[in-house]
Structures are given as C-alpha cells and as structure tokens.
Amino acid sequence: MATKITNDNITSVDAAKLTGTLPAISGANLTNMAGGGATALIARNTFTGASTVEITSGFDGSVYDSYRLIIRSTLAAAGNMLAMRTSSNGGSSFDSGGADYKNSYWASNNAGGDGGGVGSGSNRLSLHSGNLDSDLGANLVADVFMPQIHESGKYAVFFVKSFQYLDTGNASVGAVRMNTWSNVRESTSTVNALQLFNFGSTTHTGSYQFIGYKKA
C-alpha cells in the first residue's frame, strides 16, 4: 500500500536531516578560499604639505608577488610634478642617480593632442607628463602596478596610469590630461621601499593606498 505524502511527512523528514551545526566561517577560512592572487590592503595614509612621503614597511616577498599603489594628490603651488623613487635598503637611501631609471609614456589632453616618448635616463620614476598645470587646484590620480619587484636578478618594472585635472573651472589646454607610463629601474636588486617626492620646490597634499597581491 502506498504511503500518502503530506506536509507533515515532509516537515518531519526535513527536520530530521537538518540537525547539527554548520562550520563557522572565519577570516582564516576566507583567506584560504581566496588562494593565490587575493589582495590585501597593506596601508592607507594621508599626507599634508609634504615634500616627501616614504613607504618603508609592508614589503614581504614571502607573502606577496606584486603590489599596487593608488595615489591622489593636490598641487600646493603652481607648476610642479610628483614622482617616485625606489630603495633596496628599506628606505635608508633612495635611488636618485641620473641614469637609475628609464621612462616611456603616452599622454592625451582635453584639446585632442597626443604625444609620447622614451627617456634616455632619469633620476626618478615618472607618474605624469608635464607640470600639474600652472593653476592652484590641479589634481593627480595615479595607479601604479609593480609586478614581482622582489625578484632578484631582474629589473623592476612599474606600470602607471594617471589622470590630471583641474577643479577650478579652468578649461585651458592641459587642464585635463591622461597618462600611460612604463618605467623601469635599472638595477637587479629587489625593491623594499618607495618614496614619493616633489620634482620642484613646492609640496603636495593627498593620500595613498598600498595593496599587495598574495602568492598562490
């Protein structure tokens, strides 16, 4: 004789099978699930009226493959540039020789002008092309990707995408500029510290986020 299926039967079966507890989900579980390639926010800081900003901690080749630095800066005086330098001794000194870096770029401005070039040698890693305009209120947002900078025996490479703009209502040529840079540090030593500095005489105010890409 067939058994009649009712709501009471279904409720009883479900209740019997759904006993026990689910395993707790913790931060450690989520990290393990993410595996290689997961990102971690290493540091987030602001700076005001700074001539240099050093990032000397958080570099760990046993944990991270690559890094990313997102920078937002506002110009404190007319006509200046923000650039970057590297260190292999934890920030005790930064590479500043006239041929320590090479930079290639492509830039486009709001007037439709495009241009590019390759530097023969430089004392800095460039984040943008040309001054941040000659007006107060000029802003820079830069996104720097640093793949495998812990690997010894290879030059460190830095890929930069940045955008310059004014929020003062100035619509002159150069008031908006998009930049793409490929930079290389001509040294096979590993990188374990960075410095943002002003290529000029003024200071900058802004913030940065320093992110690591975890190993598999």
C-alpha angles and dihedrals in degrees: 000000000000120000115238114236113224136167088258091058092050093048091051094049093047093049092050094051098044098063123122130045134284118240115264116256112225137173089261091056092051092049092051091047091052093055123175119358094035114138130229129195102235098179142351118192143160129217131199126196090348126164092188135015119196126202105194106152136060097051107129121159092191091062107027134050098188142359141220129205122195114194132188117186137174121206114245096195138011123291112006142134136223117216140165138233133191137224136201096191101061095269100308085124136357130223106259106151119134092249101033094109142029123206134194123183150173121206136182128189136200093262090064095256119144131187144157144180149167122242120225092217138331144188093227146037107250122229098182141006120254128350120318086256125277096270132087112248095051112147136197129199114186131181113197122190117196112189119201096336090163093068110109119213093040134086114252113243126204125196115200132191114181142166129206121199144157126229095190096088094256110145098180124133109287094025087115121033134167119204135192117189136182111194132179132194108219097223131090093214116111119258117238104158139033135203128202111202142167116256090210140031104288136076136245136222122205147090143265140205119209114202132184129208109217125230120249 
